[in-house]
């Protein structure tokens, strides 16, 4: 791991990430639905079972964008 990536990893704070996700759910009533909708749209656009690579720029601390 490069020095800058290692330094960034050391600064990660799981508590702040969880708080950020909670605040996102408060601010955006359809938080979970947004991730589900995106997954459905990607499946429709790419076709189910077709291999693809997707870049998630700025994934949140708990990475729900990726998990979903």
mmCIF file of the N, C-alpha and C atoms, coordinates in Angstrom:
data_MODEL
# 
_entry.id   MODEL 
# 
loop_
_atom_site.group_PDB 
_atom_site.id 
_atom_site.type_symbol 
_atom_site.label_atom_id 
_atom_site.label_alt_id 
_atom_site.label_comp_id 
_atom_site.label_asym_id 
_atom_site.label_entity_id 
_atom_site.label_seq_id 
_atom_site.pdbx_PDB_ins_code 
_atom_site.Cartn_x 
_atom_site.Cartn_y 
_atom_site.Cartn_z 
_atom_site.occupancy 
_atom_site.B_iso_or_equiv 
_atom_site.pdbx_formal_charge 
_atom_site.auth_seq_id 
_atom_site.auth_comp_id 
_atom_site.auth_asym_id 
_atom_site.auth_atom_id 
_atom_site.pdbx_PDB_model_num 
ATOM 1   N N  . UNK A 1 1  ? 0.853   -1.172  0.000   1.00 0.00 ? 1  UNK A N  1 
ATOM 2   C CA . UNK A 1 1  ? 0.000   0.000   0.000   1.00 0.00 ? 1  UNK A CA 1 
ATOM 3   C C  . UNK A 1 1  ? 0.896   1.231   0.000   1.00 0.00 ? 1  UNK A C  1 
ATOM 4   N N  . UNK A 1 2  ? 0.583   2.211   -0.858  1.00 0.00 ? 2  UNK A N  1 
ATOM 5   C CA . UNK A 1 2  ? 1.387   3.421   -0.915  1.00 0.00 ? 2  UNK A CA 1 
ATOM 6   C C  . UNK A 1 2  ? 1.252   4.190   0.400   1.00 0.00 ? 2  UNK A C  1 
ATOM 7   N N  . UNK A 1 3  ? 2.220   5.072   0.639   1.00 0.00 ? 3  UNK A N  1 
ATOM 8   C CA . UNK A 1 3  ? 2.205   5.847   1.884   1.00 0.00 ? 3  UNK A CA 1 
ATOM 9   C C  . UNK A 1 3  ? 0.934   6.677   2.033   1.00 0.00 ? 3  UNK A C  1 
ATOM 10  N N  . UNK A 1 4  ? 0.504   7.357   0.958   1.00 0.00 ? 4  UNK A N  1 
ATOM 11  C CA . UNK A 1 4  ? -0.675  8.220   1.070   1.00 0.00 ? 4  UNK A CA 1 
ATOM 12  C C  . UNK A 1 4  ? -1.936  7.396   1.317   1.00 0.00 ? 4  UNK A C  1 
ATOM 13  N N  . UNK A 1 5  ? -2.049  6.223   0.681   1.00 0.00 ? 5  UNK A N  1 
ATOM 14  C CA . UNK A 1 5  ? -3.215  5.373   0.921   1.00 0.00 ? 5  UNK A CA 1 
ATOM 15  C C  . UNK A 1 5  ? -3.175  4.824   2.336   1.00 0.00 ? 5  UNK A C  1 
ATOM 16  N N  . UNK A 1 6  ? -2.006  4.475   2.813   1.00 0.00 ? 6  UNK A N  1 
ATOM 17  C CA . UNK A 1 6  ? -1.877  3.959   4.180   1.00 0.00 ? 6  UNK A CA 1 
ATOM 18  C C  . UNK A 1 6  ? -2.275  5.035   5.185   1.00 0.00 ? 6  UNK A C  1 
ATOM 19  N N  . UNK A 1 7  ? -1.828  6.262   4.957   1.00 0.00 ? 7  UNK A N  1 
ATOM 20  C CA . UNK A 1 7  ? -2.160  7.373   5.839   1.00 0.00 ? 7  UNK A CA 1 
ATOM 21  C C  . UNK A 1 7  ? -3.669  7.607   5.847   1.00 0.00 ? 7  UNK A C  1 
ATOM 22  N N  . UNK A 1 8  ? -4.285  7.582   4.677   1.00 0.00 ? 8  UNK A N  1 
ATOM 23  C CA . UNK A 1 8  ? -5.738  7.771   4.589   1.00 0.00 ? 8  UNK A CA 1 
ATOM 24  C C  . UNK A 1 8  ? -6.469  6.662   5.333   1.00 0.00 ? 8  UNK A C  1 
ATOM 25  N N  . UNK A 1 9  ? -6.011  5.428   5.204   1.00 0.00 ? 9  UNK A N  1 
ATOM 26  C CA . UNK A 1 9  ? -6.648  4.305   5.888   1.00 0.00 ? 9  UNK A CA 1 
ATOM 27  C C  . UNK A 1 9  ? -6.551  4.473   7.407   1.00 0.00 ? 9  UNK A C  1 
ATOM 28  N N  . UNK A 1 10 ? -5.439  4.992   7.887   1.00 0.00 ? 10 UNK A N  1 
ATOM 29  C CA . UNK A 1 10 ? -5.280  5.206   9.327   1.00 0.00 ? 10 UNK A CA 1 
ATOM 30  C C  . UNK A 1 10 ? -6.221  6.279   9.850   1.00 0.00 ? 10 UNK A C  1 
ATOM 31  N N  . UNK A 1 11 ? -6.606  7.224   8.992   1.00 0.00 ? 11 UNK A N  1 
ATOM 32  C CA . UNK A 1 11 ? -7.495  8.304   9.402   1.00 0.00 ? 11 UNK A CA 1 
ATOM 33  C C  . UNK A 1 11 ? -8.965  7.913   9.370   1.00 0.00 ? 11 UNK A C  1 
ATOM 34  N N  . UNK A 1 12 ? -9.293  6.751   8.786   1.00 0.00 ? 12 UNK A N  1 
ATOM 35  C CA . UNK A 1 12 ? -10.693 6.334   8.679   1.00 0.00 ? 12 UNK A CA 1 
ATOM 36  C C  . UNK A 1 12 ? -11.284 6.163   10.064  1.00 0.00 ? 12 UNK A C  1 
ATOM 37  N N  . UNK A 1 13 ? -12.454 6.724   10.253  1.00 0.00 ? 13 UNK A N  1 
ATOM 38  C CA . UNK A 1 13 ? -13.135 6.675   11.544  1.00 0.00 ? 13 UNK A CA 1 
ATOM 39  C C  . UNK A 1 13 ? -14.509 6.034   11.338  1.00 0.00 ? 13 UNK A C  1 
ATOM 40  N N  . UNK A 1 14 ? -14.666 4.783   11.750  1.00 0.00 ? 14 UNK A N  1 
ATOM 41  C CA . UNK A 1 14 ? -15.908 4.044   11.543  1.00 0.00 ? 14 UNK A CA 1 
ATOM 42  C C  . UNK A 1 14 ? -17.098 4.731   12.194  1.00 0.00 ? 14 UNK A C  1 
ATOM 43  N N  . UNK A 1 15 ? -16.882 5.358   13.341  1.00 0.00 ? 15 UNK A N  1 
ATOM 44  C CA . UNK A 1 15 ? -17.974 6.053   14.021  1.00 0.00 ? 15 UNK A CA 1 
ATOM 45  C C  . UNK A 1 15 ? -18.499 7.197   13.164  1.00 0.00 ? 15 UNK A C  1 
ATOM 46  N N  . UNK A 1 16 ? -17.585 7.994   12.597  1.00 0.00 ? 16 UNK A N  1 
ATOM 47  C CA . UNK A 1 16 ? -18.004 9.106   11.733  1.00 0.00 ? 16 UNK A CA 1 
ATOM 48  C C  . UNK A 1 16 ? -18.671 8.596   10.470  1.00 0.00 ? 16 UNK A C  1 
ATOM 49  N N  . UNK A 1 17 ? -18.195 7.487   9.936   1.00 0.00 ? 17 UNK A N  1 
ATOM 50  C CA . UNK A 1 17 ? -18.804 6.918   8.734   1.00 0.00 ? 17 UNK A CA 1 
ATOM 51  C C  . UNK A 1 17 ? -20.234 6.485   9.021   1.00 0.00 ? 17 UNK A C  1 
ATOM 52  N N  . UNK A 1 18 ? -20.444 5.850   10.154  1.00 0.00 ? 18 UNK A N  1 
ATOM 53  C CA . UNK A 1 18 ? -21.789 5.405   10.520  1.00 0.00 ? 18 UNK A CA 1 
ATOM 54  C C  . UNK A 1 18 ? -22.714 6.601   10.763  1.00 0.00 ? 18 UNK A C  1 
ATOM 55  N N  . UNK A 1 19 ? -22.188 7.639   11.410  1.00 0.00 ? 19 UNK A N  1 
ATOM 56  C CA . UNK A 1 19 ? -22.980 8.849   11.642  1.00 0.00 ? 19 UNK A CA 1 
ATOM 57  C C  . UNK A 1 19 ? -23.361 9.498   10.315  1.00 0.00 ? 19 UNK A C  1 
ATOM 58  N N  . UNK A 1 20 ? -22.439 9.522   9.378   1.00 0.00 ? 20 UNK A N  1 
ATOM 59  C CA . UNK A 1 20 ? -22.702 10.106  8.069   1.00 0.00 ? 20 UNK A CA 1 
ATOM 60  C C  . UNK A 1 20 ? -23.800 9.341   7.352   1.00 0.00 ? 20 UNK A C  1 
ATOM 61  N N  . UNK A 1 21 ? -23.751 8.017   7.421   1.00 0.00 ? 21 UNK A N  1 
ATOM 62  C CA . UNK A 1 21 ? -24.787 7.208   6.789   1.00 0.00 ? 21 UNK A CA 1 
ATOM 63  C C  . UNK A 1 21 ? -26.142 7.461   7.452   1.00 0.00 ? 21 UNK A C  1 
ATOM 64  N N  . UNK A 1 22 ? -26.159 7.553   8.766   1.00 0.00 ? 22 UNK A N  1 
ATOM 65  C CA . UNK A 1 22 ? -27.415 7.819   9.481   1.00 0.00 ? 22 UNK A CA 1 
ATOM 66  C C  . UNK A 1 22 ? -27.984 9.176   9.072   1.00 0.00 ? 22 UNK A C  1 
ATOM 67  N N  . UNK A 1 23 ? -27.120 10.190  8.982   1.00 0.00 ? 23 UNK A N  1 
ATOM 68  C CA . UNK A 1 23 ? -27.571 11.523  8.580   1.00 0.00 ? 23 UNK A CA 1 
ATOM 69  C C  . UNK A 1 23 ? -28.082 11.515  7.137   1.00 0.00 ? 23 UNK A C  1 
ATOM 70  N N  . UNK A 1 24 ? -27.477 10.703  6.281   1.00 0.00 ? 24 UNK A N  1 
ATOM 71  C CA . UNK A 1 24 ? -27.950 10.583  4.896   1.00 0.00 ? 24 UNK A CA 1 
ATOM 72  C C  . UNK A 1 24 ? -29.360 10.014  4.867   1.00 0.00 ? 24 UNK A C  1 
ATOM 73  N N  . UNK A 1 25 ? -29.615 9.038   5.709   1.00 0.00 ? 25 UNK A N  1 
ATOM 74  C CA . UNK A 1 25 ? -30.961 8.448   5.777   1.00 0.00 ? 25 UNK A CA 1 
ATOM 75  C C  . UNK A 1 25 ? -31.997 9.459   6.273   1.00 0.00 ? 25 UNK A C  1 
ATOM 76  N N  . UNK A 1 26 ? -31.596 10.334  7.171   1.00 0.00 ? 26 UNK A N  1 
ATOM 77  C CA . UNK A 1 26 ? -32.505 11.361  7.679   1.00 0.00 ? 26 UNK A CA 1 
ATOM 78  C C  . UNK A 1 26 ? -32.770 12.403  6.586   1.00 0.00 ? 26 UNK A C  1 
ATOM 79  N N  . UNK A 1 27 ? -31.718 12.830  5.907   1.00 0.00 ? 27 UNK A N  1 
ATOM 80  C CA . UNK A 1 27 ? -31.844 13.881  4.902   1.00 0.00 ? 27 UNK A CA 1 
ATOM 81  C C  . UNK A 1 27 ? -32.515 13.392  3.622   1.00 0.00 ? 27 UNK A C  1 
ATOM 82  N N  . UNK A 1 28 ? -32.326 12.140  3.295   1.00 0.00 ? 28 UNK A N  1 
ATOM 83  C CA . UNK A 1 28 ? -32.872 11.578  2.056   1.00 0.00 ? 28 UNK A CA 1 
ATOM 84  C C  . UNK A 1 28 ? -33.761 10.399  2.423   1.00 0.00 ? 28 UNK A C  1 
ATOM 85  N N  . UNK A 1 29 ? -35.058 10.635  2.418   1.00 0.00 ? 29 UNK A N  1 
ATOM 86  C CA . UNK A 1 29 ? -36.025 9.620   2.874   1.00 0.00 ? 29 UNK A CA 1 
ATOM 87  C C  . UNK A 1 29 ? -35.907 8.307   2.101   1.00 0.00 ? 29 UNK A C  1 
ATOM 88  N N  . UNK A 1 30 ? -35.513 8.363   0.850   1.00 0.00 ? 30 UNK A N  1 
ATOM 89  C CA . UNK A 1 30 ? -35.453 7.162   0.013   1.00 0.00 ? 30 UNK A CA 1 
ATOM 90  C C  . UNK A 1 30 ? -34.012 6.661   -0.154  1.00 0.00 ? 30 UNK A C  1 
ATOM 91  N N  . UNK A 1 31 ? -33.200 6.826   0.881   1.00 0.00 ? 31 UNK A N  1 
ATOM 92  C CA . UNK A 1 31 ? -31.775 6.463   0.813   1.00 0.00 ? 31 UNK A CA 1 
ATOM 93  C C  . UNK A 1 31 ? -31.560 5.040   0.312   1.00 0.00 ? 31 UNK A C  1 
ATOM 94  N N  . UNK A 1 32 ? -32.184 4.063   0.948   1.00 0.00 ? 32 UNK A N  1 
ATOM 95  C CA . UNK A 1 32 ? -32.005 2.671   0.533   1.00 0.00 ? 32 UNK A CA 1 
ATOM 96  C C  . UNK A 1 32 ? -32.596 2.433   -0.857  1.00 0.00 ? 32 UNK A C  1 
ATOM 97  N N  . UNK A 1 33 ? -33.730 3.062   -1.133  1.00 0.00 ? 33 UNK A N  1 
ATOM 98  C CA . UNK A 1 33 ? -34.378 2.890   -2.431  1.00 0.00 ? 33 UNK A CA 1 
ATOM 99  C C  . UNK A 1 33 ? -33.487 3.393   -3.566  1.00 0.00 ? 33 UNK A C  1 
ATOM 100 N N  . UNK A 1 34 ? -32.709 4.430   -3.313  1.00 0.00 ? 34 UNK A N  1 
ATOM 101 C CA . UNK A 1 34 ? -31.794 4.944   -4.340  1.00 0.00 ? 34 UNK A CA 1 
ATOM 102 C C  . UNK A 1 34 ? -30.782 3.879   -4.753  1.00 0.00 ? 34 UNK A C  1 
ATOM 103 N N  . UNK A 1 35 ? -30.256 3.154   -3.783  1.00 0.00 ? 35 UNK A N  1 
ATOM 104 C CA . UNK A 1 35 ? -29.277 2.102   -4.090  1.00 0.00 ? 35 UNK A CA 1 
ATOM 105 C C  . UNK A 1 35 ? -29.939 0.949   -4.829  1.00 0.00 ? 35 UNK A C  1 
ATOM 106 N N  . UNK A 1 36 ? -31.130 0.577   -4.403  1.00 0.00 ? 36 UNK A N  1 
ATOM 107 C CA . UNK A 1 36 ? -31.863 -0.503  -5.078  1.00 0.00 ? 36 UNK A CA 1 
ATOM 108 C C  . UNK A 1 36 ? -32.216 -0.104  -6.508  1.00 0.00 ? 36 UNK A C  1 
ATOM 109 N N  . UNK A 1 37 ? -32.673 1.123   -6.689  1.00 0.00 ? 37 UNK A N  1 
ATOM 110 C CA . UNK A 1 37 ? -33.022 1.603   -8.018  1.00 0.00 ? 37 UNK A CA 1 
ATOM 111 C C  . UNK A 1 37 ? -31.804 1.612   -8.934  1.00 0.00 ? 37 UNK A C  1 
ATOM 112 N N  . UNK A 1 38 ? -30.684 2.071   -8.408  1.00 0.00 ? 38 UNK A N  1 
ATOM 113 C CA . UNK A 1 38 ? -29.449 2.086   -9.194  1.00 0.00 ? 38 UNK A CA 1 
ATOM 114 C C  . UNK A 1 38 ? -29.054 0.679   -9.606  1.00 0.00 ? 38 UNK A C  1 
ATOM 115 N N  . UNK A 1 39 ? -29.162 -0.276  -8.694  1.00 0.00 ? 39 UNK A N  1 
ATOM 116 C CA . UNK A 1 39 ? -28.840 -1.667  -9.013  1.00 0.00 ? 39 UNK A CA 1 
ATOM 117 C C  . UNK A 1 39 ? -29.753 -2.191  -10.125 1.00 0.00 ? 39 UNK A C  1 
ATOM 118 N N  . UNK A 1 40 ? -31.036 -1.874  -10.046 1.00 0.00 ? 40 UNK A N  1 
ATOM 119 C CA . UNK A 1 40 ? -31.988 -2.302  -11.081 1.00 0.00 ? 40 UNK A CA 1 
ATOM 120 C C  . UNK A 1 40 ? -31.666 -1.663  -12.422 1.00 0.00 ? 40 UNK A C  1 
ATOM 121 N N  . UNK A 1 41 ? -31.328 -0.378  -12.405 1.00 0.00 ? 41 UNK A N  1 
ATOM 122 C CA . UNK A 1 41 ? -31.014 0.327   -13.649 1.00 0.00 ? 41 UNK A CA 1 
ATOM 123 C C  . UNK A 1 41 ? -29.740 -0.219  -14.283 1.00 0.00 ? 41 UNK A C  1 
ATOM 124 N N  . UNK A 1 42 ? -28.738 -0.512  -13.471 1.00 0.00 ? 42 UNK A N  1 
ATOM 125 C CA . UNK A 1 42 ? -27.510 -1.090  -14.005 1.00 0.00 ? 42 UNK A CA 1 
ATOM 126 C C  . UNK A 1 42 ? -27.764 -2.472  -14.597 1.00 0.00 ? 42 UNK A C  1 
ATOM 127 N N  . UNK A 1 43 ? -28.564 -3.269  -13.922 1.00 0.00 ? 43 UNK A N  1 
ATOM 128 C CA . UNK A 1 43 ? -28.896 -4.605  -14.432 1.00 0.00 ? 43 UNK A CA 1 
ATOM 129 C C  . UNK A 1 43 ? -29.629 -4.496  -15.763 1.00 0.00 ? 43 UNK A C  1 
ATOM 130 N N  . UNK A 1 44 ? -30.567 -3.565  -15.857 1.00 0.00 ? 44 UNK A N  1 
ATOM 131 C CA . UNK A 1 44 ? -31.322 -3.379  -17.101 1.00 0.00 ? 44 UNK A CA 1 
ATOM 132 C C  . UNK A 1 44 ? -30.412 -2.895  -18.226 1.00 0.00 ? 44 UNK A C  1 
ATOM 133 N N  . UNK A 1 45 ? -29.493 -1.997  -17.910 1.00 0.00 ? 45 UNK A N  1 
ATOM 134 C CA . UNK A 1 45 ? -28.618 -1.435  -18.930 1.00 0.00 ? 45 UNK A CA 1 
ATOM 135 C C  . UNK A 1 45 ? -27.536 -2.417  -19.374 1.00 0.00 ? 45 UNK A C  1 
ATOM 136 N N  . UNK A 1 46 ? -27.018 -3.182  -18.436 1.00 0.00 ? 46 UNK A N  1 
ATOM 137 C CA . UNK A 1 46 ? -25.893 -4.070  -18.737 1.00 0.00 ? 46 UNK A CA 1 
ATOM 138 C C  . UNK A 1 46 ? -26.328 -5.489  -19.058 1.00 0.00 ? 46 UNK A C  1 
ATOM 139 N N  . UNK A 1 47 ? -27.510 -5.862  -18.601 1.00 0.00 ? 47 UNK A N  1 
ATOM 140 C CA . UNK A 1 47 ? -27.973 -7.233  -18.772 1.00 0.00 ? 47 UNK A CA 1 
ATOM 141 C C  . UNK A 1 47 ? -27.568 -8.070  -17.570 1.00 0.00 ? 47 UNK A C  1 
ATOM 142 N N  . UNK A 1 48 ? -28.489 -8.848  -17.073 1.00 0.00 ? 48 UNK A N  1 
ATOM 143 C CA . UNK A 1 48 ? -28.218 -9.677  -15.899 1.00 0.00 ? 48 UNK A CA 1 
ATOM 144 C C  . UNK A 1 48 ? -27.143 -10.705 -16.219 1.00 0.00 ? 48 UNK A C  1 
ATOM 145 N N  . UNK A 1 49 ? -26.192 -10.866 -15.343 1.00 0.00 ? 49 UNK A N  1 
ATOM 146 C CA . UNK A 1 49 ? -25.159 -11.886 -15.487 1.00 0.00 ? 49 UNK A CA 1 
ATOM 147 C C  . UNK A 1 49 ? -24.013 -11.501 -16.395 1.00 0.00 ? 49 UNK A C  1 
ATOM 148 N N  . UNK A 1 50 ? -24.065 -10.328 -17.019 1.00 0.00 ? 50 UNK A N  1 
ATOM 149 C CA . UNK A 1 50 ? -22.965 -9.890  -17.868 1.00 0.00 ? 50 UNK A CA 1 
ATOM 150 C C  . UNK A 1 50 ? -21.892 -9.239  -17.015 1.00 0.00 ? 50 UNK A C  1 
ATOM 151 N N  . UNK A 1 51 ? -20.646 -9.667  -17.172 1.00 0.00 ? 51 UNK A N  1 
ATOM 152 C CA . UNK A 1 51 ? -19.581 -9.052  -16.373 1.00 0.00 ? 51 UNK A CA 1 
ATOM 153 C C  . UNK A 1 51 ? -19.389 -7.593  -16.763 1.00 0.00 ? 51 UNK A C  1 
ATOM 154 N N  . UNK A 1 52 ? -19.152 -6.759  -15.780 1.00 0.00 ? 52 UNK A N  1 
ATOM 155 C CA . UNK A 1 52 ? -18.939 -5.332  -16.024 1.00 0.00 ? 52 UNK A CA 1 
ATOM 156 C C  . UNK A 1 52 ? -18.125 -4.757  -14.883 1.00 0.00 ? 52 UNK A C  1 
ATOM 157 N N  . UNK A 1 53 ? -17.517 -3.629  -15.132 1.00 0.00 ? 53 UNK A N  1 
ATOM 158 C CA . UNK A 1 53 ? -16.798 -2.898  -14.098 1.00 0.00 ? 53 UNK A CA 1 
ATOM 159 C C  . UNK A 1 53 ? -17.462 -1.542  -13.929 1.00 0.00 ? 53 UNK A C  1 
ATOM 160 N N  . UNK A 1 54 ? -17.665 -1.145  -12.679 1.00 0.00 ? 54 UNK A N  1 
ATOM 161 C CA . UNK A 1 54 ? -18.301 0.130   -12.380 1.00 0.00 ? 54 UNK A CA 1 
ATOM 162 C C  . UNK A 1 54 ? -17.404 0.877   -11.406 1.00 0.00 ? 54 UNK A C  1 
ATOM 163 N N  . UNK A 1 55 ? -17.136 2.133   -11.702 1.00 0.00 ? 55 UNK A N  1 
ATOM 164 C CA . UNK A 1 55 ? -16.346 2.973   -10.807 1.00 0.00 ? 55 UNK A CA 1 
ATOM 165 C C  . UNK A 1 55 ? -17.298 3.759   -9.919  1.00 0.00 ? 55 UNK A C  1 
ATOM 166 N N  . UNK A 1 56 ? -17.164 3.586   -8.618  1.00 0.00 ? 56 UNK A N  1 
ATOM 167 C CA . UNK A 1 56 ? -17.944 4.357   -7.653  1.00 0.00 ? 56 UNK A CA 1 
ATOM 168 C C  . UNK A 1 56 ? -16.993 5.413   -7.096  1.00 0.00 ? 56 UNK A C  1 
ATOM 169 N N  . UNK A 1 57 ? -17.157 6.640   -7.531  1.00 0.00 ? 57 UNK A N  1 
ATOM 170 C CA . UNK A 1 57 ? -16.288 7.725   -7.067  1.00 0.00 ? 57 UNK A CA 1 
ATOM 171 C C  . UNK A 1 57 ? -16.908 8.338   -5.814  1.00 0.00 ? 57 UNK A C  1 
ATOM 172 N N  . UNK A 1 58 ? -16.166 8.335   -4.726  1.00 0.00 ? 58 UNK A N  1 
ATOM 173 C CA . UNK A 1 58 ? -16.654 8.936   -3.496  1.00 0.00 ? 58 UNK A CA 1 
ATOM 174 C C  . UNK A 1 58 ? -17.643 8.082   -2.743  1.00 0.00 ? 58 UNK A C  1 
ATOM 175 N N  . UNK A 1 59 ? -17.436 6.767   -2.751  1.00 0.00 ? 59 UNK A N  1 
ATOM 176 C CA . UNK A 1 59 ? -18.327 5.881   -2.001  1.00 0.00 ? 59 UNK A CA 1 
ATOM 177 C C  . UNK A 1 59 ? -18.321 6.295   -0.535  1.00 0.00 ? 59 UNK A C  1 
ATOM 178 N N  . UNK A 1 60 ? -19.476 6.225   0.095   1.00 0.00 ? 60 UNK A N  1 
ATOM 179 C CA . UNK A 1 60 ? -19.592 6.607   1.507   1.00 0.00 ? 60 UNK A CA 1 
ATOM 180 C C  . UNK A 1 60 ? -18.805 5.684   2.417   1.00 0.00 ? 60 UNK A C  1 
ATOM 181 N N  . UNK A 1 61 ? -18.708 6.071   3.674   1.00 0.00 ? 61 UNK A N  1 
ATOM 182 C CA . UNK A 1 61 ? -17.902 5.338   4.650   1.00 0.00 ? 61 UNK A CA 1 
ATOM 183 C C  . UNK A 1 61 ? -18.327 3.898   4.855   1.00 0.00 ? 61 UNK A C  1 
ATOM 184 N N  . UNK A 1 62 ? -19.606 3.607   4.691   1.00 0.00 ? 62 UNK A N  1 
ATOM 185 C CA . UNK A 1 62 ? -20.047 2.229   4.848   1.00 0.00 ? 62 UNK A CA 1 
ATOM 186 C C  . UNK A 1 62 ? -20.259 1.555   3.499   1.00 0.00 ? 62 UNK A C  1 
ATOM 187 N N  . UNK A 1 63 ? -20.019 2.276   2.423   1.00 0.00 ? 63 UNK A N  1 
ATOM 188 C CA . UNK A 1 63 ? -20.007 1.749   1.043   1.00 0.00 ? 63 UNK A CA 1 
ATOM 189 C C  . UNK A 1 63 ? -21.299 1.048   0.628   1.00 0.00 ? 63 UNK A C  1 
ATOM 190 N N  . UNK A 1 64 ? -22.442 1.553   1.083   1.00 0.00 ? 64 UNK A N  1 
ATOM 191 C CA . UNK A 1 64 ? -23.703 0.945   0.695   1.00 0.00 ? 64 UNK A CA 1 
ATOM 192 C C  . UNK A 1 64 ? -23.916 0.971   -0.811  1.00 0.00 ? 64 UNK A C  1 
ATOM 193 N N  . UNK A 1 65 ? -23.308 1.959   -1.497  1.00 0.00 ? 65 UNK A N  1 
ATOM 194 C CA . UNK A 1 65 ? -23.400 2.016   -2.942  1.00 0.00 ? 65 UNK A CA 1 
ATOM 195 C C  . UNK A 1 65 ? -22.828 0.742   -3.562  1.00 0.00 ? 65 UNK A C  1 
ATOM 196 N N  . UNK A 1 66 ? -21.777 0.234   -2.969  1.00 0.00 ? 66 UNK A N  1 
ATOM 197 C CA . UNK A 1 66 ? -21.093 -0.949  -3.491  1.00 0.00 ? 66 UNK A CA 1 
ATOM 198 C C  . UNK A 1 66 ? -21.747 -2.220  -2.984  1.00 0.00 ? 66 UNK A C  1 
ATOM 199 N N  . UNK A 1 67 ? -22.098 -2.244  -1.717  1.00 0.00 ? 67 UNK A N  1 
ATOM 200 C CA . UNK A 1 67 ? -22.702 -3.440  -1.114  1.00 0.00 ? 67 UNK A CA 1 
ATOM 201 C C  . UNK A 1 67 ? -23.993 -3.819  -1.825  1.00 0.00 ? 67 UNK A C  1 
ATOM 202 N N  . UNK A 1 68 ? -24.847 -2.830  -2.074  1.00 0.00 ? 68 UNK A N  1 
ATOM 203 C CA . UNK A 1 68 ? -26.123 -3.087  -2.739  1.00 0.00 ? 68 UNK A CA 1 
ATOM 204 C C  . UNK A 1 68 ? -25.885 -3.525  -4.156  1.00 0.00 ? 68 UNK A C  1 
# 
